[in-house]
Amino acid sequence: MTDPCPRCRLAFEAEEGAFLGSMTLNYAMTSGVFVMVLVVGVAITAPDIPVAQLTVASVLAIAVAPVVFYPFTKTAWAAIHYLAHRGEPGV
C-alpha cells in the first residue's frame, strides 16, 4: 500500500497500533479456519479419527490462513477506520 492513498488521501499508517484491529481480524479469521478444519475433519472421519492427518491439516491451515487473509483484513480495517473517523480533522 502506498502512504497515503492516492485516491482518498487516507494515511494508512496513521499512528502506532493503528492496525491492531486488522491483526485481530486476521486472528479471528485464522481461528475460524482452524475450527472449521477440525470440525469438518472430525465429522467426516468419526468414529475413527485420524489424529496425525488432522493435526497436519490443522497446522497447514494455521500456517496458510494468516498469509491469505492479511491483505483483506488490513483493507477491511482501513475501511472501518475511515468510516469511524472520516469527520475528524487530520485523519
C-alpha positions as CSV (number, residue, x, y, z in Angstrom):
1,M,0.0,0.0,0.0
2,T,1.1,3.5,-0.7
3,D,1.1,6.0,2.0
4,P,-1.2,7.9,1.8
5,C,-3.8,6.5,-0.6
6,P,-3.5,8.3,-3.9
7,R,-7.3,8.4,-4.4
8,C,-8.8,9.3,-1.0
9,R,-5.6,10.6,0.7
10,L,-6.2,8.4,3.8
11,A,-3.0,7.8,5.7
12,F,-2.7,4.1,6.1
13,E,-0.2,4.1,8.9
14,A,-2.0,6.8,10.9
15,E,-0.4,6.1,14.3
16,E,1.4,3.4,16.2
17,G,-1.0,0.5,16.7
18,A,-3.4,1.7,14.0
19,F,-3.7,-1.8,12.6
20,L,-4.0,-3.7,15.8
21,G,-7.6,-4.2,14.7
22,S,-6.5,-5.8,11.4
23,M,-4.3,-8.2,13.3
24,T,-7.3,-9.1,15.5
25,L,-9.5,-9.7,12.4
26,N,-6.8,-11.8,10.9
27,Y,-6.5,-13.8,14.1
28,A,-10.3,-14.3,14.2
29,M,-10.4,-15.5,10.6
30,T,-7.5,-17.9,11.2
31,S,-9.2,-19.2,14.3
32,G,-12.4,-19.8,12.3
33,V,-10.5,-21.7,9.6
34,F,-8.8,-23.8,12.3
35,V,-12.1,-24.7,14.0
36,M,-13.7,-25.4,10.6
37,V,-10.9,-27.8,9.6
38,L,-11.2,-29.6,13.0
39,V,-15.0,-29.8,13.0
40,V,-15.2,-30.9,9.3
41,G,-12.4,-33.4,9.8
42,V,-13.9,-35.0,12.9
43,A,-17.4,-35.0,11.3
44,I,-16.2,-36.8,8.2
45,T,-14.0,-39.3,9.8
46,A,-15.9,-40.2,13.1
47,P,-15.7,-42.6,14.8
48,D,-12.1,-43.5,13.7
49,I,-10.5,-40.1,13.7
50,P,-7.0,-40.0,12.1
51,V,-5.3,-37.7,14.6
52,A,-2.0,-37.4,12.8
53,Q,-3.6,-36.3,9.5
54,L,-6.0,-34.0,11.2
55,T,-3.0,-32.4,13.1
56,V,-1.1,-31.9,9.9
57,A,-4.2,-30.4,8.2
58,S,-4.7,-28.0,11.1
59,V,-1.1,-26.9,11.2
60,L,-1.2,-26.2,7.4
61,A,-4.4,-24.2,7.8
62,I,-2.9,-22.2,10.6
63,A,0.2,-21.5,8.6
64,V,-1.6,-20.6,5.3
65,A,-4.7,-18.7,6.5
66,P,-3.0,-15.6,8.0
67,V,-1.0,-15.1,4.8
68,V,-4.1,-15.4,2.6
69,F,-6.3,-13.2,4.8
70,Y,-3.7,-10.5,5.6
71,P,-4.4,-8.1,2.7
72,F,-8.2,-8.5,3.1
73,T,-8.2,-7.8,6.9
74,K,-5.8,-4.9,6.5
75,T,-8.1,-3.4,3.8
76,A,-11.2,-4.1,5.9
77,W,-9.6,-2.4,9.0
78,A,-8.6,0.6,6.9
79,A,-12.2,0.9,5.7
80,I,-13.5,0.6,9.3
81,H,-11.0,3.2,10.5
82,Y,-12.0,5.6,7.6
83,L,-15.7,5.2,8.3
84,A,-15.3,5.7,12.0
85,H,-13.0,8.7,11.8
86,R,-13.8,10.4,8.5
87,G,-15.3,13.5,10.1
88,E,-12.2,14.2,12.3
89,P,-9.6,16.7,11.1
90,G,-6.2,15.3,10.3
91,V,-7.3,11.7,9.8
